[in-house]
Amino acid sequence: MYVVQEQPERCYTSGRLDRMNRRPLFLSLLLLFLLAGVNRISAQGSEDYGTGLKINFNDDGDKFMRFILWNQIWFRYMENNPGSVVNQEVSNTTWDIGARRLRLFAYAQISPRYLIVTHIGINNQSFTSGGASGSSGTGPYGAGKKPGLFFHDAWNEFAVVPAVDLETGKARKYSLSVGAGLHYWWGISRLTNASTLNFLAIDAPIFNWPMIEFSDQFARQMGIFAKGRLSKLNYNLSVNKPFATDLIPSYDELKNQPLAVDNNGDARPSVHGYFDYQFLDQESNLFPYRTGTYIGTKRVFNIGAGFYHNDDGTKSKDELGDIQQHDITLWSVDVFADLPVGNPKRNMAITAYSVYYNYNFGPNYWRAAGIMNTSFAFDPAMPVQERTLNGPGIARMLLGTGHLVYTQAGWLLPKFNTSKVRIQPFGAFTWKQLEFLDNAGKYWDAGANFYIDGHHAKITTQYSTRPLYYIRGNERVVDGVKGEFLVQLQIYL
């Protein structure tokens, strides 16, 4: 993921002609429709999957180790931000095939009170990026090659009050577990705790992980946590030590104002949590990974709220050059519904989620990013004042101090006796009003899931737009829109 956090250069749209061959887009579309005809009926899980890759250590099967593996491969056709350079060549459009996520998850439950979790993998390998540290140029460690495998999660957990009574075997209304390690038990929203296996859209909007790759390790921090259930109220709380950040504070000469950046010194504890009241079916809280869509297999309606706070998490510089420290305070409220509708035999369902984020990282804090970006520079011949504030490639204004709203909805189409796959059209809308920018940003996503075997085997298509920001006079405003078309092939076992 390409990330920017600095005073950007002034820019406006270039009129450079597109030199890209568009045939890969049509090949991707053809592949989609060929695969959509696979002769299988979908479900939330696979009829062949059962308990998955599981090793039992006793006859009852309550002492075991389980493995989950998944691959998410992306086919993309991208409109680059004007003047973007891809591998030393100016390119207005780019196509690629990349590995969004390649993961292995394992957990063991040898005692009903003890749980150990390990999660390793790689992310975001494209033909120009995502390779091992220091990889570049041409050769065995060229650009994008041999990415480094790393831990996403590694925690130990103890059930103080187990979810199931150990003597009677009956489920309790109240439970409490505590744990420690590199973990994903976060505030601040349901989407911050999202599972990557069952998104409604092709991916998360990324700003739902507000510390992403700055004071966290791919949306995780080291710390201690508590999680459990109080009747229909689910909760998780944690105290962590953020990873060190050391960006140099700068000053906004355009508007004569400070710009907060990530610089936390000897980091103070971060405290965060999320609470949601589950009115209908109760969701599992064995793990933090929240489901994006149940594909008509549950009746869920939840209302939630969460927070994140870290003293002195950022710094800025005033006009005299004096350094100021700022707290990071973030909170959200959200609502999630996944409900079967219509004739039960047709198994239709609606899925909807909406969240409001209030982010305060300090004055005029902002970040831009592009998922699995393939461009890292602008054309040197392009005047500085013509370059977008977004950055090169597919970078967008990601997040910052301000207000963000994200809403998504999907409809699982009816199942017919002759159907081979389940189809679920969806749409999403994002509104961002960041303090650093003078115009609010509007972002649109539309696509469909083609379930071959539930989430275990699915194809997702999506088209997304992003506004382009430029400096006009003494304001930072929207001037133009770019888009990208994506096809994802997902398998998990």
TILO-610037 format. One record per residue (C-alpha): x, y, z; residue in one letter. Coordinates in pm, whole numbers, plus 50000, padded with zeros to 5 digits. Layout:
! residues N
PT,u,v,w,aa
PT,X,Y,Z,a
...
//
This chain:
! residues 493
PT,u,v,w,aa
PT,50000,50000,50000,m
PT,50139,50337,49898,y
PT,50114,50595,50177,v
PT,50177,50969,50177,v
PT,50190,51200,50476,q
PT,50368,51524,50402,e
PT,50315,51872,50257,q
PT,50221,51784,49897,p
PT,50310,51972,49584,e
PT,50068,52193,49393,r
PT,49896,52034,49100,c
PT,49621,52029,48835,y
PT,49502,51776,48580,t
PT,49723,51671,48293,s
PT,49580,51607,47947,g
PT,49830,51335,47854,r
PT,49688,51076,47610,l
PT,49628,50720,47724,d
PT,49880,50484,47563,r
PT,49759,50171,47739,m
PT,49628,49867,47555,n
PT,49276,49807,47695,r
PT,49247,49442,47591,r
PT,49335,49305,47939,p
PT,49012,49457,48071,l
PT,48803,49260,47822,f
PT,49001,48943,47897,l
PT,48922,48987,48266,s
PT,48554,49031,48190,l
PT,48555,48721,47972,l
PT,48723,48523,48250,l
PT,48461,48643,48496,l
PT,48166,48520,48291,f
PT,48332,48189,48215,l
PT,48394,48126,48583,l
PT,48045,48242,48677,a
PT,47912,47936,48498,g
PT,48079,47685,48729,v
PT,47829,47408,48812,n
PT,47808,47439,49191,r
PT,47542,47562,49433,i
PT,47663,47814,49688,s
PT,47612,47832,50063,a
PT,47762,48015,50359,q
PT,48007,47723,50377,g
PT,48090,47436,50148,s
PT,47915,47100,50164,e
PT,48260,46947,50119,d
PT,48433,47165,50378,y
PT,48291,47025,50702,g
PT,48517,47120,50992,t
PT,48792,47215,50749,g
PT,49159,47141,50805,l
PT,49142,47016,51163,k
PT,49356,46784,51373,i
PT,49176,46627,51670,n
PT,49376,46524,51977,f
PT,49095,46327,52143,n
PT,48791,46127,52037,d
PT,48545,46400,52142,d
PT,48713,46653,51914,g
PT,48724,46927,52180,d
PT,49105,46924,52189,k
PT,49226,47021,51846,f
PT,49428,47240,51614,m
PT,49264,47399,51310,r
PT,49417,47563,51003,f
PT,49258,47810,50761,i
PT,49425,47912,50434,l
PT,49309,48171,50185,w
PT,49422,48346,49869,n
PT,49273,48661,49718,q
PT,49398,48730,49367,i
PT,49312,49060,49199,w
PT,49281,49142,48830,f
PT,49277,49521,48782,r
PT,49244,49788,48520,y
PT,49333,50127,48672,m
PT,49310,50487,48563,e
PT,49624,50638,48712,n
PT,49638,50987,48853,n
PT,49768,51223,48580,p
PT,50144,51212,48525,g
PT,50203,50883,48709,s
PT,50520,50690,48633,v
PT,50506,50307,48633,v
PT,50848,50143,48619,n
PT,51008,50452,48460,q
PT,50730,50489,48204,e
PT,50456,50752,48213,v
PT,50126,50564,48208,s
PT,49773,50696,48221,n
PT,49627,50346,48267,t
PT,49771,50023,48403,t
PT,49649,49664,48426,w
PT,49790,49397,48652,d
PT,49735,49068,48834,i
PT,49837,49077,49199,g
PT,49813,48899,49532,a
PT,49598,49108,49765,r
PT,49624,48853,50049,r
PT,49794,48514,50088,l
PT,49738,48393,50443,r
PT,49765,48101,50687,l
PT,49571,48110,51015,f
PT,49606,47850,51289,a
PT,49464,47813,51638,y
PT,49474,47546,51903,a
PT,49230,47466,52185,q
PT,49388,47193,52399,i
PT,49204,47304,52714,s
PT,48861,47475,52718,p
PT,49024,47769,52898,r
PT,49333,47816,52680,y
PT,49356,47938,52322,l
PT,49660,48019,52110,i
PT,49632,48203,51778,v
PT,49889,48241,51500,t
PT,49828,48420,51171,h
PT,50096,48470,50905,i
PT,50099,48578,50543,g
PT,50177,48842,50284,i
PT,49978,49125,50128,n
PT,49979,49351,49825,n
PT,50225,49189,49584,q
PT,50206,49344,49239,s
PT,50447,49353,48946,f
PT,50618,49663,49089,t
PT,50555,49652,49462,s
PT,50515,49432,49768,g
PT,50849,49258,49738,g
PT,51098,49189,50014,a
PT,51256,49482,50196,s
PT,51509,49646,49965,g
PT,51390,49472,49649,s
PT,51409,49690,49340,s
PT,51530,49703,48985,g
PT,51595,49383,48788,t
PT,51709,49041,48906,g
PT,51626,48775,49165,p
PT,51529,49045,49415,y
PT,51379,49281,49162,g
PT,51083,49510,49222,a
PT,50783,49329,49369,g
PT,50960,48994,49413,k
PT,50988,48754,49707,k
PT,50774,48934,49966,p
PT,50855,48888,50330,g
PT,50628,48655,50528,l
PT,50529,48813,50861,f
PT,50299,48764,51159,f
PT,49962,48934,51144,h
PT,49837,48791,51475,d
PT,50008,48607,51759,a
PT,49824,48601,52090,w
PT,49748,48380,52389,n
PT,49407,48383,52557,e
PT,49261,48257,52886,f
PT,48886,48213,52946,a
PT,48814,48353,53292,v
PT,48442,48288,53247,v
PT,48410,48045,52953,p
PT,48128,48099,52704,a
PT,48016,47741,52772,v
PT,47969,47605,53123,d
PT,48242,47343,53167,l
PT,48023,47117,53382,e
PT,47684,47132,53206,t
PT,47802,47209,52851,g
PT,47536,47480,52819,k
PT,47605,47824,52671,a
PT,47634,48108,52922,r
PT,47482,48453,52882,k
PT,47797,48603,53031,y
PT,48160,48540,52941,s
PT,48503,48694,52985,l
PT,48838,48612,52830,s
PT,49170,48795,52863,v
PT,49476,48771,52645,g
PT,49798,48931,52528,a
PT,50016,48952,52221,g
PT,50004,49097,51873,l
PT,49628,49111,51840,h
PT,49327,49236,51641,y
PT,49087,49306,51931,w
PT,49041,49672,51840,w
PT,48808,49962,51863,g
PT,48672,50154,51695,i
PT,48401,49998,51476,s
PT,48269,49668,51344,r
PT,48461,49736,51023,l
PT,48783,49796,51218,t
PT,48747,49435,51334,n
PT,48644,49308,50990,a
PT,48723,48959,50868,s
PT,48897,48966,50530,t
PT,48726,48639,50429,l
PT,48369,48758,50392,n
PT,48354,49124,50290,f
PT,48039,49245,50118,l
PT,48240,49473,49888,a
PT,48567,49359,49739,i
PT,48760,49503,50033,d
PT,48738,49737,50329,a
PT,48766,50113,50263,p
PT,49098,50104,50458,i
PT,49027,50420,50662,f
PT,48842,50184,50899,n
PT,49196,50090,51017,w
PT,49306,50440,51119,p
PT,49659,50349,51232,m
PT,49727,50127,50931,i
PT,50102,50070,50886,e
PT,50197,50368,51102,f
PT,50169,50293,51476,s
PT,50043,49940,51411,d
PT,50160,49628,51226,q
PT,49904,49579,50952,f
PT,49614,49681,51180,a
PT,49757,49513,51491,r
PT,49935,49639,51802,q
PT,50109,49466,52093,m
PT,49902,49468,52409,g
PT,49654,49309,52643,i
PT,49282,49268,52583,f
PT,48956,49158,52741,a
PT,48653,49040,52548,k
PT,48324,48873,52618,g
PT,47948,48896,52636,r
PT,47700,49050,52878,l
PT,47375,48892,52763,s
PT,47322,49049,52418,k
PT,47598,49307,52460,l
PT,47932,49206,52308,n
PT,48245,49394,52408,y
PT,48618,49408,52363,n
PT,48870,49640,52532,l
PT,49247,49662,52499,s
PT,49552,49855,52615,v
PT,49849,49852,52378,n
PT,50194,49993,52320,k
PT,50184,50160,51976,p
PT,50475,50101,51740,f
PT,50718,50393,51721,a
PT,50658,50673,51468,t
PT,50904,50953,51393,d
PT,50784,51172,51105,l
PT,50926,51525,51107,i
PT,50662,51790,51187,p
PT,50602,52046,50914,s
PT,50415,52372,50868,y
PT,50149,52450,50607,d
PT,50285,52754,50425,e
PT,49978,52772,50199,l
PT,49739,52848,50485,k
PT,49981,52935,50764,n
PT,49874,52654,50993,q
PT,50036,52354,51168,p
PT,50020,52006,51019,l
PT,50016,51715,51264,a
PT,50219,51407,51169,v
PT,50278,51067,51333,d
PT,50554,51114,51588,n
PT,50489,50949,51924,n
PT,50833,50941,52091,g
PT,50829,50688,52374,d
PT,50470,50598,52291,a
PT,50205,50630,52561,r
PT,49950,50351,52595,p
PT,49671,50336,52340,s
PT,49331,50247,52484,v
PT,49049,50126,52265,h
PT,48731,49925,52258,g
PT,48413,49836,52077,y
PT,48066,49749,52206,f
PT,47766,49629,52010,d
PT,47420,49522,52117,y
PT,47295,49226,51913,q
PT,46915,49234,51897,f
PT,46856,48915,51694,l
PT,47091,48622,51630,d
PT,47404,48630,51843,q
PT,47734,48633,51656,e
PT,48036,48434,51764,s
PT,48304,48628,51951,n
PT,48562,48350,51963,l
PT,48770,48571,51733,f
PT,48756,48946,51661,p
PT,48694,48898,51288,y
PT,48347,49034,51210,r
PT,48147,48897,50917,t
PT,48068,49129,50627,g
PT,47775,48929,50486,t
PT,47616,48604,50600,y
PT,47462,48527,50259,i
PT,47116,48476,50402,g
PT,47211,48229,50678,t
PT,47155,48455,50983,k
PT,46916,48720,51116,r
PT,47141,48992,51254,v
PT,47071,49348,51365,f
PT,47337,49524,51574,n
PT,47406,49877,51693,i
PT,47761,49952,51803,g
PT,48005,50220,51920,a
PT,48379,50229,51977,g
PT,48679,50447,52054,f
PT,49058,50481,52033,y
PT,49274,50717,52240,h
PT,49650,50772,52254,n
PT,49810,51062,52442,d
PT,50073,51259,52249,d
PT,50043,51040,51940,g
PT,50128,51315,51690,t
PT,50334,51633,51670,k
PT,50317,51957,51474,s
PT,50529,52269,51430,k
PT,50400,52624,51464,d
PT,50511,52929,51262,e
PT,50796,52993,51509,l
PT,50923,52638,51473,g
PT,50810,52525,51818,d
PT,50696,52163,51845,i
PT,50350,52082,51983,q
PT,50221,51739,52088,q
PT,49866,51621,52019,h
PT,49646,51341,52146,d
PT,49481,51101,51903,i
PT,49113,51062,51986,t
PT,48886,50866,51755,l
PT,48531,50735,51796,w
PT,48252,50587,51589,s
PT,47892,50468,51590,v
PT,47761,50206,51349,d
PT,47470,49981,51259,v
PT,47469,49643,51084,f
PT,47181,49439,50948,a
PT,47182,49107,50763,d
PT,46827,48981,50719,l
PT,46655,48715,50506,p
PT,46363,48859,50307,v
PT,46079,48717,50096,g
PT,46006,48352,50034,n
PT,46244,48140,50249,p
PT,46275,47887,49965,k
PT,46434,48158,49750,r
PT,46684,48245,50027,n
PT,46695,48617,49947,m
PT,46864,48852,50193,a
PT,46967,49210,50240,i
PT,47294,49320,50399,t
PT,47351,49679,50508,a
PT,47613,49858,50715,y
PT,47668,50224,50797,s
PT,47931,50388,51016,v
PT,48021,50743,51122,y
PT,48382,50815,51224,y
PT,48496,51122,51418,n
PT,48875,51139,51381,y
PT,49105,51380,51567,n
PT,49475,51319,51507,f
PT,49572,51680,51571,g
PT,49550,51990,51350,p
PT,49515,51928,50975,n
PT,49645,51572,50992,y
PT,49598,51380,50665,w
PT,49714,51070,50482,r
PT,49680,50947,50125,a
PT,49717,50587,50008,a
PT,49660,50349,49718,g
PT,49601,49978,49774,i
PT,49871,49774,49601,m
PT,49981,50086,49414,n
PT,50204,50032,49111,t
PT,50331,50392,49077,s
PT,50555,50582,49315,f
PT,50647,50899,49126,a
PT,50522,51166,48891,f
PT,50663,51243,48548,d
PT,50964,51472,48619,p
PT,50865,51680,48315,a
PT,50523,51752,48468,m
PT,50513,52093,48638,p
PT,50481,52071,49013,v
PT,50166,52279,49012,q
PT,49994,52025,48783,e
PT,50036,51725,49017,r
PT,49745,51599,49221,t
PT,49764,51611,49599,l
PT,49654,51247,49603,n
PT,49996,51130,49492,g
PT,50082,50911,49191,p
PT,49913,50594,49068,g
PT,49578,50514,49228,i
PT,49641,50704,49552,a
PT,49341,50868,49715,r
PT,49290,51094,50013,m
PT,49256,50822,50275,l
PT,49184,50975,50615,l
PT,49267,51256,50852,g
PT,49129,51479,51121,t
PT,48762,51527,51035,g
PT,48441,51338,50971,h
PT,48394,51024,50762,l
PT,48079,50831,50674,v
PT,48073,50494,50502,y
PT,47761,50305,50390,t
PT,47728,49979,50198,q
PT,47434,49760,50103,a
PT,47383,49439,49912,g
PT,47095,49220,49796,w
PT,47130,48844,49766,l
PT,46925,48757,49460,l
PT,46671,48475,49481,p
PT,46784,48115,49446,k
PT,46619,47917,49170,f
PT,46627,47542,49117,n
PT,46831,47586,48802,t
PT,47082,47835,48947,s
PT,47448,47744,48942,k
PT,47580,48031,49155,v
PT,47437,48286,49395,r
PT,47464,48650,49291,i
PT,47476,48948,49526,q
PT,47490,49300,49376,p
PT,47619,49566,49615,f
PT,47703,49933,49633,g
PT,47897,50155,49873,a
PT,47936,50529,49930,f
PT,48195,50722,50130,t
PT,48182,51086,50238,w
PT,48494,51249,50385,k
PT,48517,51599,50525,q
PT,48880,51642,50627,l
PT,49010,51952,50803,e
PT,49310,51969,50569,f
PT,49091,51989,50257,l
PT,48845,52258,50145,d
PT,48605,52021,49965,n
PT,48439,51708,50097,a
PT,48525,51393,49903,g
PT,48266,51155,49760,k
PT,48367,50801,49671,y
PT,48150,50539,49497,w
PT,48179,50160,49466,d
PT,47950,49922,49279,a
PT,47984,49553,49203,g
PT,47862,49200,49261,a
PT,47962,48881,49438,n
PT,47930,48555,49244,f
PT,47925,48278,49505,y
PT,48036,47946,49364,i
PT,48065,47777,49704,d
PT,47973,48044,49956,g
PT,48268,48252,50071,h
PT,48492,47949,50024,h
PT,48495,48005,49647,a
PT,48371,48334,49506,k
PT,48436,48592,49239,i
PT,48383,48960,49310,t
PT,48372,49243,49058,t
PT,48382,49610,49153,q
PT,48420,49951,48995,y
PT,48542,50232,49224,s
PT,48585,50605,49185,t
PT,48805,50855,49366,r
PT,48809,51236,49350,p
PT,49132,51415,49261,l
PT,49246,51705,49479,y
PT,49447,52005,49357,y
PT,49557,52339,49489,i
PT,49357,52619,49328,r
PT,49459,52958,49459,g
PT,49489,52904,49832,n
PT,49240,52616,49853,e
PT,49262,52240,49821,r
PT,48967,52137,49609,v
PT,48828,51850,49402,v
PT,48889,51877,49028,d
PT,48822,51553,48843,g
PT,48758,51187,48914,v
PT,48943,50866,48829,k
PT,48831,50504,48855,g
PT,48944,50144,48863,e
PT,48785,49810,48773,f
PT,48868,49505,48985,l
PT,48797,49132,48972,v
PT,48885,48917,49272,q
PT,48916,48539,49281,l
PT,48894,48409,49639,q
PT,48944,48059,49773,i
PT,48963,47970,50140,y
PT,48984,47630,50305,l
//
